[in-house]
Amino acid sequence: MSLSPWRERRVQALTLHSITHVQHDLFSHRRVVTTQKKLVVLSDCKQSFKEFNNAPHDRWPVSLIRMRKIPPLGWWTMRTIDTMLRNDERTAWVGFLTSAPNFAGEPIADWIDGPDPPDVACTTSPGRKLGVELTKWVQSAQIKSGKDRQRLEQIYLGMVGSENQPRPEHLGRVHLYPKSKTVGAKDEAGFRDQLFDMLKVENAKPNPGPLDPNASIPSNYWNNVQHWNTQQGEPVSDFTGYSLLKKYLNKLWIYPRRFHHELFADGAWVGFDLPGEHYSTECMEWAAIHNIRKKIKMYQNRGIPAQHCLNEFNLICYYCDEALFHNTPTTSLGVDFSGLATGVEKALASEASVFDRIFLFHPYEAKKSMQVYGRKSN
């Protein structure tokens, strides 16, 4: 049986995705075809689903589909909606559910990707329908700054290529402190040559000998010796004679080899210091509050619970690898995850919310899930 041109075009469109399986929408009783990028919902059509099975396999890869046995629900048309959980969202959801299987006061019997919103559609053992929305627990400005720094460092590391250069005898590690701009393409070779020339000169300087406390130190003495040959190393910022280093670097920091016996003979030895500074847990506390309030405002007047016949609509604010790599920590001396969650709970206590329950999820804490809003389960 052939398909009409209208339906054939839509069948061909479906083959742009890798169809993996068909799920049963727990709430609205629709069949949904899960693809890598989208869910294709089939509903209310006068065209028999059997006709799609009879379509040529090069247009509809039926062999990849595994249908669940569900009652006849009529005939379906096709419409496409963005609904698939991202990998980080799926990891967060599975981790949260594992750490708090009774987060709604009763066990979860089944769940699938939701129509976004909600991100996840759940059914509890007694048959209650839950929607779960997910949002990242991140400080966006720090994320942007961290990623910008990471990109800049990767550009410099690729350009310098110290792993291909012999390490001078007295040098251990060298850290660059650039002026937050990349080296122009026409300057790359010159920058690299000047950098290694300068490091050879520093390596050839004599080690500072014992000083006579009664004698005056000659002017410019420290610039003519290995003043950096201490356990902590020292910065070098005098780029006289090295115009490109002066143009692109604030300074470089040299650590002597004699205090770094763990260094390998080969491998990169010019790089960057790890980022770090003083911090307060209030930064991540307010990041959680801000992101939660943003979600509340987004869904406050959209009627999501009524639209999907939900008994509960919940929110999970989850800590992710982006936050781990680029944000300040969530704990400090005297403040643990529980204390931070208490601060978030107090901030949200008097606010109206479309969500029945709100949780913080931190996969790297011993107690990973903390409820910060709504009726708490026993």
Long-range contacts (C-beta under 8 A, 24 or more apart in sequence): 1-51, 1-54, 3-47, 3-51, 3-52, 3-55, 4-47, 7-47, 7-51, 8-55, 8-59, 10-78, 11-52, 11-55, 11-59, 11-60, 12-59, 13-80, 14-40, 14-60, 14-78, 15-58, 15-59, 15-60, 15-61, 18-64, 19-61, 19-64, 19-65, 20-64, 21-65, 21-66, 22-65, 22-66, 22-67, 22-68, 23-68, 23-112, 23-113, 24-68, 24-70, 24-112, 25-112, 25-121, 26-110, 26-112, 26-121, 26-122, 26-123, 26-129, 27-121, 27-129, 27-308, 27-309, 27-310, 28-308, 28-309, 29-73, 30-73, 30-76, 31-70, 31-73, 31-76, 33-65, 34-84, 34-113, 35-84, 36-84, 37-84, 38-80, 38-81, 38-82, 38-83, 38-84, 39-80, 39-81, 39-83, 39-84, 39-113, 39-115, 40-78, 40-79, 40-80, 41-78, 41-79, 41-80, 41-81, 41-115, 42-76, 42-77, 42-78, 43-76, 43-77, 43-79, 44-74, 44-75, 44-76, 44-77, 45-74, 45-75, 45-76, 45-77, 45-78, 46-75, 47-75, 47-76, 47-77, 48-75, 49-75, 49-76, 81-115, 81-116, 82-116, 83-113, 83-114, 83-115, 83-116, 84-113, 85-113, 85-119, 85-120, 85-134, 88-136, 88-320, 88-321, 89-119, 89-134, 92-134, 92-316, 92-318, 92-320, 92-361, 92-363, 93-119, 93-120, 93-132, 93-134, 93-316, 95-318, 95-361, 95-363, 95-368, 96-316, 96-318, 96-359, 96-361, 96-368, 96-369, 99-361, 99-367, 99-368, 99-369, 100-359, 100-368, 100-369, 102-377, 103-314, 103-357, 103-359, 103-369, 103-371, 103-377, 104-128, 104-130, 104-312, 104-314, 104-357, 104-377, 105-375, 105-377, 105-378, 106-377, 115-308, 117-299, 117-302, 117-304, 118-304, 118-308, 118-310, 118-313, 121-308, 128-311, 128-312, 129-308, 129-309, 129-310, 129-311, 129-312, 130-310, 130-311, 130-312, 130-313, 130-314, 131-304, 131-305, 131-308, 131-310, 131-312, 131-313, 131-314, 132-314, 132-315, 132-316, 133-295, 133-299, 133-313, 133-314, 133-315, 133-316, 133-355, 134-315, 134-316, 134-318, 135-291, 135-292, 135-294, 135-295, 135-315, 135-316, 135-317, 135-318, 136-291, 136-317, 136-318, 136-320, 136-322, 136-323, 137-284, 137-287, 137-288, 137-291, 137-317, 137-318, 137-319, 137-320, 137-323, 137-360, 137-361, 137-362, 138-287, 138-291, 138-320, 138-322, 138-323, 138-326, 138-327, 139-283, 139-284, 139-287, 139-323, 139-327, 139-328, 140-287, 142-283, 142-326, 142-327, 142-328, 143-322, 143-323, 143-326, 143-327, 145-326, 146-275, 146-325, 146-326, 146-327, 147-326, 149-275, 152-178, 152-180, 152-182, 153-271, 153-272, 155-182, 155-183, 156-182, 156-183, 156-272, 157-268, 157-270, 157-271, 157-272, 159-183, 159-188, 159-191, 159-192, 160-192, 160-195, 160-270, 161-192, 162-268, 162-269, 162-270, 162-271, 163-266, 163-267, 163-268, 163-269, 165-196, 167-257, 167-263, 167-265, 167-269, 168-199, 168-200, 168-202, 168-203, 169-203, 169-257, 170-203, 170-207, 170-226, 170-229, 170-256, 170-257, 170-258, 171-199, 171-202, 171-203, 171-254, 171-255, 171-256, 171-257, 171-269, 172-233, 172-254, 172-255, 172-256, 172-257, 172-258, 172-259, 172-260, 172-263, 172-269, 173-233, 173-254, 173-255, 173-260, 173-263, 173-269, 173-270, 173-271, 174-199, 174-252, 174-253, 174-254, 174-255, 174-269, 174-270, 174-271, 175-252, 175-253, 175-255, 175-270, 175-271, 175-272, 175-273, 176-249, 176-252, 176-270, 176-271, 176-272, 177-235, 177-249, 177-250, 177-251, 177-252, 177-253, 177-273, 178-248, 178-249, 178-250, 179-247, 179-248, 179-249, 179-250, 181-248, 183-244, 183-248, 187-244, 187-247, 187-248, 190-244, 191-244, 191-245, 191-248, 194-242, 194-243, 194-244, 194-245, 195-242, 195-245, 195-252, 195-270, 197-242, 198-236, 198-239, 198-242, 198-245, 199-254, 202-226, 202-228, 202-236, 202-254, 226-256, 228-253, 228-254, 228-255, 228-256, 229-256, 229-258, 230-256, 230-259, 231-259, 233-259, 279-328, 279-329, 279-332, 280-328, 280-332, 281-328, 281-329, 281-330, 281-331, 281-332, 281-335, 281-339, 281-340, 282-343, 283-327, 283-328, 284-323, 284-327, 284-328, 284-329, 284-330, 284-340, 285-340, 285-343, 285-344, 287-327, 288-317, 288-340, 288-344, 288-360, 288-372, 289-344, 289-347, 289-348, 291-317, 292-317, 292-344, 292-348, 292-358, 292-372, 292-373, 293-351, 295-355, 296-351, 296-353, 296-354, 296-355, 299-354, 299-355, 300-353, 300-354, 302-354, 304-354, 305-354, 312-356, 312-357, 313-354, 313-355, 313-356, 314-355, 314-356, 314-357, 314-358, 314-359, 314-374, 315-355, 315-357, 315-358, 315-359, 316-358, 316-359, 316-360, 316-361, 317-358, 317-359, 317-360, 317-361, 318-360, 318-361, 318-362, 318-363, 319-360, 319-361, 319-362, 319-363, 319-364, 324-364, 330-362, 337-362, 337-365, 337-367, 337-370, 338-367, 338-370, 341-370, 341-372, 344-372, 345-371, 345-372, 345-373, 348-372, 348-373, 349-373
